[in-house]
């Protein structure tokens, strides 16, 4: 699948089949995601793959939506505080780096035929406690799995190139 087709195929999925995602599939996704660039190649991140049990129950409480609970897997993307690059003016690139990693993960999952959804509006304290994080900042969560039959692709509304690009 070409990149443009992959970009067009990805959409936010909120309805998943109850089928588990095979570990081999998740490993292929992780192998692709780890190739993501980061500022000064510091790679200040971790990905937690959460499937079930008490940890999953706690993660579900951090974002209490039924569709989220029904996703077979949740990937939690954290930034390793103090291991990231900062620009001379102090601009911190941790969130940027972790977001790029998440994008690579989401596109790799899409290529594997899985649905994903970016989730940033979660209770970070609950996630920190659930994963027993120290010196890590939970930045994004991505529930993922096989897309249910009732999930509908919605045409993406995007600004035109002329609206987002400035030619000088």
KELO-628827 format. One line per field, with one value per atom (N, C-alpha, C, CB): atom name; z, y, x. Coordinates in steps of 0.02 Angstrom, whole numbers. Glycine has a CB too. Layout:
BEGIN
atom <- CA,...
c3 <- Z,...
c2 <- Y,...
c1 <- X,...
END
This chain:
BEGIN
atom <- N,CA,C,CB,N,CA,C,CB,N,CA,C,CB,N,CA,C,CB,N,CA,C,CB,N,CA,C,CB,N,CA,C,CB,N,CA,C,CB,N,CA,C,CB,N,CA,C,CB,N,CA,C,CB,N,CA,C,CB,N,CA,C,CB,N,CA,C,CB,N,CA,C,CB,N,CA,C,CB,N,CA,C,CB,N,CA,C,CB,N,CA,C,CB,N,CA,C,CB,N,CA,C,CB,N,CA,C,CB,N,CA,C,CB,N,CA,C,CB,N,CA,C,CB,N,CA,C,CB,N,CA,C,CB,N,CA,C,CB,N,CA,C,CB,N,CA,C,CB,N,CA,C,CB,N,CA,C,CB,N,CA,C,CB,N,CA,C,CB,N,CA,C,CB,N,CA,C,CB,N,CA,C,CB,N,CA,C,CB,N,CA,C,CB,N,CA,C,CB,N,CA,C,CB,N,CA,C,CB,N,CA,C,CB,N,CA,C,CB,N,CA,C,CB,N,CA,C,CB,N,CA,C,CB,N,CA,C,CB,N,CA,C,CB,N,CA,C,CB,N,CA,C,CB,N,CA,C,CB,N,CA,C,CB,N,CA,C,CB,N,CA,C,CB,N,CA,C,CB,N,CA,C,CB,N,CA,C,CB,N,CA,C,CB,N,CA,C,CB,N,CA,C,CB,N,CA,C,CB,N,CA,C,CB,N,CA,C,CB,N,CA,C,CB,N,CA,C,CB,N,CA,C,CB,N,CA,C,CB,N,CA,C,CB,N,CA,C,CB,N,CA,C,CB,N,CA,C,CB,N,CA,C,CB,N,CA,C,CB,N,CA,C,CB,N,CA,C,CB,N,CA,C,CB,N,CA,C,CB,N,CA,C,CB,N,CA,C,CB,N,CA,C,CB,N,CA,C,CB,N,CA,C,CB,N,CA,C,CB,N,CA,C,CB,N,CA,C,CB,N,CA,C,CB,N,CA,C,CB,N,CA,C,CB,N,CA,C,CB,N,CA,C,CB,N,CA,C,CB,N,CA,C,CB,N,CA,C,CB,N,CA,C,CB,N,CA,C,CB,N,CA,C,CB,N,CA,C,CB,N,CA,C,CB,N,CA,C,CB,N,CA,C,CB,N,CA,C,CB,N,CA,C,CB,N,CA,C,CB,N,CA,C,CB,N,CA,C,CB,N,CA,C,CB,N,CA,C,CB,N,CA,C,CB,N,CA,C,CB,N,CA,C,CB,N,CA,C,CB,N,CA,C,CB,N,CA,C,CB,N,CA,C,CB,N,CA,C,CB,N,CA,C,CB,N,CA,C,CB,N,CA,C,CB,N,CA,C,CB,N,CA,C,CB,N,CA,C,CB,N,CA,C,CB,N,CA,C,CB,N,CA,C,CB,N,CA,C,CB,N,CA,C,CB,N,CA,C,CB,N,CA,C,CB,N,CA,C,CB,N,CA,C,CB,N,CA,C,CB,N,CA,C,CB,N,CA,C,CB,N,CA,C,CB,N,CA,C,CB,N,CA,C,CB,N,CA,C,CB,N,CA,C,CB,N,CA,C,CB,N,CA,C,CB,N,CA,C,CB,N,CA,C,CB,N,CA,C,CB,N,CA,C,CB,N,CA,C,CB,N,CA,C,CB,N,CA,C,CB,N,CA,C,CB,N,CA,C,CB,N,CA,C,CB,N,CA,C,CB,N,CA,C,CB,N,CA,C,CB,N,CA,C,CB,N,CA,C,CB,N,CA,C,CB,N,CA,C,CB,N,CA,C,CB,N,CA,C,CB,N,CA,C,CB,N,CA,C,CB,N,CA,C,CB,N,CA,C,CB,N,CA,C,CB,N,CA,C,CB,N,CA,C,CB,N,CA,C,CB
c3 <- 0,0,0,61,-46,-48,12,-113,27,85,78,93,20,12,26,-60,0,14,88,-26,121,192,231,216,213,246,238,217,177,163,199,88,210,240,316,227,350,422,443,449,491,521,594,482,633,704,712,743,737,746,818,724,828,895,903,913,860,863,840,820,886,873,880,920,844,853,920,794,953,1017,1008,1052,948,932,957,856,990,1013,953,1063,960,910,926,908,876,886,906,822,951,975,917,1027,868,810,772,763,767,732,771,724,837,878,874,952,872,866,799,873,745,680,682,623,715,723,762,757,818,860,822,923,781,742,694,702,666,621,660,578,716,755,783,813,802,833,784,859,720,670,667,602,708,708,726,758,694,712,777,656,809,868,867,934,903,907,934,951,896,912,922,976,895,899,971,859,1019,1089,1104,1134,1063,1072,1144,1051,1170,1240,1253,1264,1242,1245,1266,1179,1285,1296,1272,1371,1253,1232,1277,1156,1312,1354,1316,1424,1308,1274,1329,1224,1335,1389,1359,1431,1382,1353,1402,1324,1462,1508,1580,1492,1626,1696,1732,1703,1791,1834,1803,1902,1769,1737,1684,1704,1645,1593,1625,1548,1680,1714,1738,1773,1763,1785,1726,1823,1672,1612,1587,1555,1588,1567,1610,1571,1674,1717,1700,1791,1669,1650,1591,1631,1553,1497,1494,1429,1537,1546,1490,1611,1433,1377,1358,1315,1344,1328,1267,1316,1216,1156,1170,1100,1215,1234,1272,1278,1317,1354,1309,1407,1253,1207,1159,1167,1157,1114,1145,1108,1105,1132,1161,1080,1135,1157,1163,1108,1212,1217,1221,1281,1177,1181,1217,1109,1267,1304,1287,1382,1262,1241,1294,1172,1321,1372,1349,1437,1377,1365,1426,1348,1414,1468,1486,1448,1541,1562,1578,1623,1553,1564,1513,1633,1470,1419,1349,1421,1348,1284,1271,1284,1209,1188,1200,1114,1219,1225,1182,1299,1146,1104,1147,1057,1118,1155,1193,1109,1166,1200,1252,1150,1264,1315,1289,1368,1225,1196,1204,1121,1237,1253,1197,1321,1171,1115,1134,1066,1199,1221,1189,1297,1194,1166,1090,1184,1058,985,967,959,1001,988,998,1032,1053,1068,1018,1140,996,947,880,938,860,798,804,782,860,873,868,942,898,896,824,939,785,715,677,680,687,655,676,672,740,767,734,844,733,705,631,715,593,522,512,486,554,549,567,596,616,635,578,700,546,489,433,464,420,367,383,359,448,469,468,539,448,444,509,423,555,619,621,676,664,675,738,681,739,795,809,781,867,882,931,913,916,962,1021,926,1082,1142,1183,1184,1192,1233,1294,1191,1294,1349,1403,1321,1433,1485,1551,1465,1606,1671,1678,1729,1671,1672,1739,1654,1793,1859,1865,1914,1840,1843,1801,1817,1742,1699,1732,1630,1761,1795,1851,1824,1890,1944,1917,1989,1866,1838,1811,1783,1779,1749,1794,1683,1853,1902,1870,1929,1838,1802,1850,1750,1835,1870,1817,1922,1819,1770,1699,1774,1692,1627,1627,1612,1570,1561,1512,1537,1533,1485,1439,1521,1374,1326,1284,1282,1257,1215,1229,1140,1218,1219,1152,1279,1128,1065,1074,1008,1081,1080,1008,1107,1001,933,931,904,871,860,791,914,780,717,716,706,661,654,648,593,686,682,618,743,599,538,539,527,599,603,604,664,603,602,533,621,532,468,455,468,396,374,357,313,383,368,325,432,273,229,271,171,262,301,272,304,316,296,310,333,260,267,230,241,258,224,160,270,112,50,61,-6,14,18,21,-43,-16,-16,51,-69,91,157,210,178,198,250,232,265,168,147,131,84,150,135,92,200,31,-15,-12,-88,0,6,-49,75
c2 <- -59,0,62,0,108,170,215,207,261,305,346,351,374,415,373,445,312,268,252,202,242,229,289,211,349,410,416,472,402,408,354,404,297,241,249,176,284,291,338,315,317,361,340,357,382,367,316,432,258,202,199,134,192,188,127,252,78,17,-41,23,-87,-141,-209,-137,-258,-328,-351,-373,-399,-425,-470,-464,-480,-522,-491,-535,-532,-508,-498,-559,-451,-439,-485,-363,-521,-569,-533,-610,-565,-535,-523,-581,-567,-559,-494,-620,-480,-419,-358,-419,-360,-303,-293,-314,-347,-342,-310,-411,-329,-298,-223,-331,-203,-132,-97,-123,-126,-97,-91,-138,-141,-139,-79,-204,-64,-6,59,-10,61,122,143,112,96,113,148,50,149,184,259,154,282,352,397,364,454,501,537,551,563,605,657,562,710,763,734,822,745,722,645,758,611,537,512,505,551,530,474,589,470,418,415,350,471,476,450,547,385,359,287,368,267,197,188,176,126,109,51,89,61,8,-22,36,-87,-123,-155,-178,-131,-152,-190,-90,-251,-292,-310,-354,-329,-352,-347,-424,-374,-376,-310,-396,-305,-246,-183,-259,-190,-131,-103,-149,-147,-124,-92,-183,-120,-91,-20,-136,-10,57,105,53,81,122,143,84,96,112,168,49,170,223,291,206,291,355,388,343,347,373,330,370,346,303,309,318,280,278,205,321,185,115,91,106,131,110,97,163,138,131,64,190,49,-14,-74,-17,-67,-123,-135,-111,-89,-100,-157,-34,-205,-261,-243,-313,-189,-170,-94,-196,-70,1,9,34,51,69,136,72,139,202,226,192,286,316,365,350,353,397,429,358,488,523,516,597,502,494,562,444,589,656,658,679,710,718,681,694,642,606,634,531,691,722,784,739,806,864,927,858,980,1047,1095,1070,1136,1186,1238,1219,1278,1329,1377,1368,1391,1437,1402,1472,1337,1299,1261,1345,1268,1232,1157,1251,1125,1054,1013,1039,963,924,856,914,844,779,761,778,805,791,782,847,822,816,747,872,727,662,604,652,605,551,551,557,609,612,583,685,596,566,490,593,464,392,365,377,399,377,376,423,427,428,367,492,351,292,229,285,224,166,161,170,216,217,198,286,224,207,134,253,108,37,-7,22,13,-25,-23,3,34,40,-6,113,-8,-52,-126,-40,-143,-211,-227,-223,-178,-189,-176,-259,-139,-124,-52,-136,-42,25,55,24,120,156,220,171,250,316,349,311,410,448,471,510,462,486,526,426,590,632,660,689,656,684,633,712,608,558,585,492,550,569,542,543,585,564,536,624,559,533,459,574,442,372,328,366,352,313,305,347,358,356,305,426,304,256,185,274,176,109,77,114,117,91,97,126,126,136,175,68,231,270,313,314,318,363,399,325,464,503,490,488,474,465,504,389,534,573,537,645,514,483,538,446,530,583,565,598,505,484,411,492,395,326,311,312,250,230,162,227,161,97,71,103,5,-21,-94,-17,-114,-182,-188,-201,-246,-258,-218,-334,-184,-139,-180,-93,-159,-193,-173,-177,-215,-204,-138,-262,-115,-55,10,-58,5,64,96,47,159,194,242,233,235,282,347,254,402,467,504,507,535,575,628,608,633,681,751,660,798,867,897,907,919,947,1014,899,1059,1122,1108,1171,1153,1146,1163,1191,1142,1158,1234,1129,1271,1344,1375,1374,1341,1367,1353,1338,1303,1284,1300,1211,1311,1323,1397,1280,1420,1489,1486,1532,1513,1513,1581,1498,1580,1643,1647,1650
c1 <- 42,0,45,-48,31,69,52,57,98,87,23,146,10,-50,-112,-54,-114,-171,-177,-165,-121,-121,-148,-49,-126,-150,-226,-114,-249,-321,-362,-333,-334,-369,-379,-332,-332,-335,-391,-268,-429,-479,-488,-547,-521,-531,-586,-548,-568,-614,-637,-581,-702,-730,-776,-768,-765,-805,-761,-871,-748,-701,-734,-642,-707,-728,-699,-703,-731,-705,-643,-759,-621,-564,-498,-559,-456,-391,-344,-360,-299,-247,-188,-225,-165,-111,-47,-100,-9,54,102,86,103,148,131,144,67,45,68,-32,59,80,155,59,193,266,285,300,251,265,251,222,198,181,236,112,256,309,375,319,391,453,453,462,396,391,391,328,355,349,417,300,459,523,570,556,553,593,578,581,532,512,572,454,577,630,614,641,666,657,713,658,702,752,818,728,871,939,941,964,891,886,888,943,862,862,811,849,759,707,682,735,656,637,566,642,555,487,484,454,424,406,335,414,319,252,229,248,175,146,87,123,89,35,-8,64,-69,-114,-173,-138,-183,-236,-291,-207,-274,-326,-303,-346,-343,-325,-336,-254,-307,-316,-287,-283,-230,-200,-248,-133,-277,-325,-386,-346,-410,-468,-452,-489,-392,-372,-366,-304,-336,-329,-399,-290,-446,-515,-545,-558,-528,-554,-524,-540,-466,-435,-471,-362,-508,-548,-612,-508,-660,-719,-771,-751,-755,-801,-811,-775,-872,-887,-848,-962,-844,-809,-735,-816,-706,-636,-626,-613,-671,-667,-672,-723,-709,-719,-660,-781,-613,-554,-513,-511,-491,-454,-385,-445,-355,-288,-285,-234,-247,-233,-157,-268,-130,-59,-55,-26,-12,-1,69,-11,73,137,160,130,219,246,311,258,323,386,430,373,493,542,571,599,546,567,641,526,675,746,790,763,758,796,782,778,750,731,773,657,771,808,768,828,803,773,814,770,778,810,844,759,890,927,883,971,823,778,734,733,748,712,652,690,635,578,589,568,541,545,513,510,549,525,496,580,484,460,392,454,345,278,282,229,322,330,358,376,411,442,393,503,357,310,252,283,231,178,200,155,261,287,288,358,312,311,240,341,193,123,97,80,114,94,120,118,183,212,175,287,159,122,53,116,18,-50,-50,-82,-3,0,20,50,64,83,23,143,-16,-76,-127,-108,-134,-179,-157,-182,-93,-66,-79,10,-84,-98,-173,-70,-214,-286,-322,-299,-292,-322,-348,-272,-397,-423,-392,-499,-384,-354,-392,-279,-378,-405,-357,-478,-337,-295,-337,-262,-311,-346,-295,-376,-310,-267,-303,-241,-369,-410,-423,-476,-370,-377,-348,-341,-363,-337,-266,-383,-217,-147,-126,-102,-155,-138,-158,-172,-216,-238,-192,-311,-173,-128,-60,-120,-34,30,29,49,-25,-31,-39,-91,-81,-94,-31,-147,12,73,134,87,123,178,236,203,218,268,309,234,373,418,459,464,461,498,473,573,409,378,313,365,299,239,193,255,134,88,61,30,73,56,-4,115,-6,-62,-80,-45,-143,-165,-198,-214,-187,-217,-250,-164,-317,-351,-350,-425,-341,-339,-363,-269,-381,-405,-436,-456,-467,-501,-566,-515,-578,-635,-700,-626,-751,-815,-851,-859,-899,-937,-976,-985,-995,-1036,-995,-1079,-929,-887,-890,-814,-903,-912,-854,-978,-824,-773,-807,-732,-781,-808,-758,-825,-783,-740,-705,-782,-640,-601,-608,-527,-622,-625,-557,-683,-523,-457,-453,-403,-414,-401,-362,-363,-369,-332,-258,-362,-217,-145,-136,-108,-175,-168,-185,-212,-225,-244,-191,-310,-149,-101,-28,-107,-15,54,64,71,123,142,205,154,199,256,290,233,355,392,445,425
END
